[in-house]
């Protein structure tokens, strides 16, 4: 996938690593699951899809973003940091390159770092389905809850069918988070030019300013794993 607006992965990682180093944090140290369970992580596992419950944010730029967000958090009642204002992260890549894996890995890594974290996750398609007007449902309240959530994952932005209504919903959600400088993890299969055509110039402009961009290259990991299983079955 080609994207002329993309910032090189190494550049993002080096810039964030420099910020972390200046704050006395070693950006090379990876967060790993502890021997003793962390209650917040255990609670989060019930909300993380089964496929991503062991996800690790092992991409250098994603891991550096996690550490920058954790470092910027405000101390809470027991000294643990909570999500404050921060940069968002736009993870771009073709199908099967691990975008969702990295997004949920970032959530787990923040919890492993001891961050007090209220978060929500949705796909763009589910977001629009949930907010679509229907009797007995307060879509406006749900939209405001997503807009104010300290950390939000929006998976597969640009994959759902576009309309004036979806563009308005996306604009209201992103604009609120842009104004409040709330970190948002966004994944998409589209390059910036195609994404701009899908979600509109106003949303794309805000995403460009509020987000660091990471591009995941490589083959479709799902197809690679399926091929590996077929080879293993053939030799068994």
Secondary structure, DSSP 8 states (H G I E B T S, - for coil): ---TT---HHHHHHHHHHHHHHTT--TT------SS--HHHHHHHTTS-GGGTT----SHHHHHHHHHHHHH-EE-TTS-EE--B--EEEEEESTTSSHHHHHHHHHHHHHHTT-B--EEEEEHHHHHHHHS--TT--HHHHHHHHHH-SEEEEESTT-S---HHHHHHHHHHHHHHHHHTB-EEEEESS-HHHHHHHH-HHHHHHHHHHEEEEEE-SS-HHHHHHHHHHHHHHH-
